[in-house]
Amino acid sequence: MTFKKRFTSNSPYVGLRDDFLLNQCLVKKVVHIGCTDWPFAEVSLKNGTLLHAKLLTRAKKVLGVDIDAEGIKLLADLAPGSYVTGNLVNHDCATEISKFDFDLLLVPDVIEHVPNQLDFIAGLLTLAERSNALIIVSTPNVYSLKSFLAALVGLNYTHTDHRLFHDESTLRTAFATDFQIHTSRIAFNYASREITSRYGKFLSLISRIIDTLFWLKPYLADTIIVSIKPHS
């Protein structure tokens, strides 16, 4: 058994998560897994921060997928587009998704909610390989500086539905070791979340001050982004 004793700076900080993801999806055909941002869909739509609504104006075309049937109905009414309700773990929506022509599979902050992570990742890889599509996954970083600072004053703003936290090493193990994906196909970035709408102006101000440190120490940022290139 070996232990990595030092963080590296090979994975850069890219700024705000949503800005980076939207740029990656520009003029692409995107399947957006976890599109409702449960349980914040209605609030996020009203304040203009819902990622899926932004995708509808930036991507070439978008298919929204979520296990949250109520959220899907809300989005279909307020942000018309193509939607599928289903669960990738038990593959009950894989056939419907496969009918959609896509070149990017976007999975923002979803895997930390999934009870059976390995089955979920297997479902993602199967879908992406059929279409030779790029996969982009984001998830909270267990070594987030903001989480540690909040804990020092007795605060915990972790989503109550989260099952687990990741760091870059565990994600690399899951994709490279468990699923035999060559490391040349895997790239990591770090990003930050805009928290004004959910946690208030004070925390947003502190967040922006802290963000300046992430350009020097990316691995302390609050979001990890993994990109898995298609075979070709």
C-alpha positions in Angstrom: 0.0 0.0 0.0 1.3 3.5 -0.9 0.3 6.9 0.2 0.6 10.2 -1.7 2.1 12.7 0.7 2.0 15.8 -1.4 -0.6 17.7 -3.5 0.5 18.7 -7.0 -0.4 21.7 -9.1 -0.9 19.9 -12.3 -4.7 20.4 -12.1 -5.4 24.1 -12.5 -8.0 26.4 -11.0 -10.5 27.6 -13.7 -12.7 30.1 -11.8 -16.4 29.7 -11.4 -17.8 26.3 -12.0 -20.8 27.3 -14.1 -18.8 29.6 -16.3 -16.3 26.8 -17.1 -19.0 24.2 -17.7 -20.9 26.5 -20.0 -17.8 27.3 -22.0 -17.2 23.5 -22.4 -20.8 23.1 -23.6 -20.7 26.0 -26.1 -22.3 24.9 -29.4 -22.3 21.2 -28.3 -25.1 18.6 -28.2 -25.3 18.0 -24.4 -27.0 15.5 -22.2 -27.3 17.1 -18.8 -27.6 14.6 -16.0 -29.2 16.0 -12.8 -30.7 19.0 -14.6 -33.3 20.0 -11.9 -30.7 20.8 -9.2 -33.0 19.3 -6.7 -34.5 20.8 -4.5 -33.5 24.3 -5.8 -35.0 24.3 -9.3 -37.7 26.8 -8.8 -35.6 29.2 -6.7 -32.7 29.0 -9.1 -34.9 29.6 -12.1 -36.4 32.7 -10.5 -33.0 34.2 -9.6 -31.3 33.2 -12.9 -28.7 30.8 -11.5 -30.1 27.5 -12.7 -27.3 25.8 -14.8 -29.8 24.0 -17.1 -31.6 27.2 -18.1 -28.2 28.7 -19.0 -27.3 25.6 -21.0 -30.4 26.1 -23.1 -29.0 29.4 -24.4 -25.4 28.2 -24.9 -25.4 24.6 -26.1 -26.4 23.6 -29.6 -29.1 21.3 -28.2 -29.8 19.9 -24.7 -31.5 16.9 -23.2 -32.2 17.2 -19.5 -32.2 14.0 -17.4 -33.1 13.6 -13.7 -34.6 11.2 -11.2 -36.7 14.1 -9.8 -40.0 13.8 -11.7 -41.5 16.8 -10.0 -38.5 19.0 -10.9 -38.6 17.7 -14.5 -42.3 18.7 -14.8 -41.5 22.2 -13.4 -38.6 22.6 -15.9 -40.7 21.4 -18.8 -43.3 24.1 -17.9 -40.9 27.0 -17.2 -37.9 26.2 -19.4 -39.3 24.3 -22.4 -37.0 21.7 -23.9 -36.3 18.0 -24.1 -36.4 16.0 -20.8 -36.2 12.5 -19.6 -37.1 11.2 -16.1 -35.1 8.2 -15.0 -32.3 6.6 -13.0 -28.9 5.7 -14.6 -28.1 3.3 -11.8 -30.9 0.9 -12.8 -30.6 1.9 -16.5 -34.3 2.7 -16.8 -33.6 5.8 -19.0 -30.6 4.6 -21.0 -32.6 3.7 -24.0 -34.4 7.1 -24.2 -31.0 8.9 -23.7 -29.4 6.8 -26.5 -32.0 8.1 -28.9 -30.6 11.6 -28.4 -27.6 12.5 -30.6 -25.1 14.0 -28.2 -21.3 14.7 -28.0 -21.0 15.7 -24.4 -22.4 14.1 -21.2 -22.5 16.7 -18.4 -22.8 15.5 -14.8 -22.5 18.5 -12.5 -22.5 17.7 -8.7 -24.5 14.5 -9.0 -22.2 11.6 -8.0 -22.1 12.7 -4.4 -25.9 12.1 -4.2 -25.8 8.6 -5.6 -26.0 5.6 -3.2 -24.3 3.2 -5.6 -21.6 5.2 -7.2 -19.9 2.5 -9.2 -23.1 1.4 -11.0 -23.8 5.1 -11.7 -20.3 5.6 -13.3 -20.7 2.4 -15.3 -24.0 3.8 -16.7 -22.3 7.1 -17.6 -19.4 5.3 -19.4 -21.8 3.0 -21.3 -23.8 5.9 -22.6 -20.7 7.9 -23.5 -19.0 5.1 -25.3 -22.0 4.4 -27.5 -21.8 8.0 -28.7 -18.1 8.5 -28.4 -18.9 11.5 -26.2 -16.8 13.6 -23.8 -17.8 13.2 -20.1 -17.6 16.1 -17.7 -18.2 15.3 -14.0 -18.0 17.8 -11.2 -18.3 17.1 -7.4 -17.5 18.9 -4.1 -13.9 18.7 -3.0 -13.3 17.1 0.4 -10.3 19.4 1.0 -12.3 22.5 0.3 -10.8 25.5 2.3 -14.3 27.0 2.6 -15.6 23.9 4.3 -12.8 23.8 6.8 -13.2 27.5 7.6 -16.9 27.0 8.1 -16.3 24.1 10.4 -14.0 26.2 12.6 -16.9 28.4 13.5 -19.4 25.5 13.8 -21.1 25.8 10.3 -21.8 23.0 7.9 -23.4 23.9 4.6 -23.1 20.4 3.1 -26.2 19.4 1.2 -28.3 17.0 3.4 -28.6 14.5 0.5 -24.8 14.0 0.0 -23.6 10.4 0.4 -19.9 11.0 0.1 -17.0 13.4 -0.6 -14.2 13.0 -3.1 -10.7 14.2 -3.6 -8.7 14.0 -6.9 -7.0 10.8 -5.9 -10.2 8.9 -5.2 -11.8 10.0 -8.4 -8.7 9.0 -10.3 -8.8 5.6 -8.7 -12.5 5.2 -9.5 -12.1 6.0 -13.2 -8.6 4.7 -13.9 -8.4 1.6 -11.7 -12.0 0.5 -11.3 -13.0 1.2 -15.0 -9.6 0.8 -16.7 -9.6 4.3 -18.3 -6.1 5.3 -19.3 -4.9 8.3 -17.5 -4.2 10.1 -20.8 -7.9 10.4 -21.2 -8.6 11.9 -17.8 -8.1 15.6 -17.0 -8.7 17.4 -13.7 -9.6 21.0 -12.9 -10.7 22.9 -9.8 -13.4 25.5 -9.6 -15.5 27.5 -7.2 -19.2 27.9 -6.7 -21.2 31.2 -6.6 -23.1 31.0 -3.3 -24.8 34.4 -3.1 -28.3 33.1 -3.9 -28.3 30.3 -1.3 -26.1 31.6 1.6 -26.3 35.3 1.5 -24.1 38.3 0.7 -21.7 37.9 3.6 -20.6 34.4 2.7 -20.4 35.4 -0.9 -18.0 38.2 0.0 -15.8 35.8 2.0 -16.0 33.3 -0.8 -14.7 35.9 -3.3 -11.8 36.8 -1.1 -10.9 33.2 -0.6 -11.1 32.5 -4.3 -8.0 34.6 -5.0 -6.0 31.9 -3.1 -7.2 29.2 -5.3 -5.1 30.3 -8.3 -2.1 29.5 -6.1 -3.5 26.5 -4.3 -6.1 24.9 -6.7 -6.6 21.8 -4.6 -8.3 23.9 -1.9 -11.1 25.0 -4.1 -14.6 23.7 -3.4 -15.3 21.8 -6.7 -13.4 19.2 -8.6 -14.1 18.8 -12.3 -13.1 15.6 -14.2 -13.1 15.5 -18.0 -12.9 12.1 -19.7 -12.1 12.2 -23.4 -13.7 9.8 -25.9 -11.6 7.1 -27.4 -10.9 8.9 -30.6 
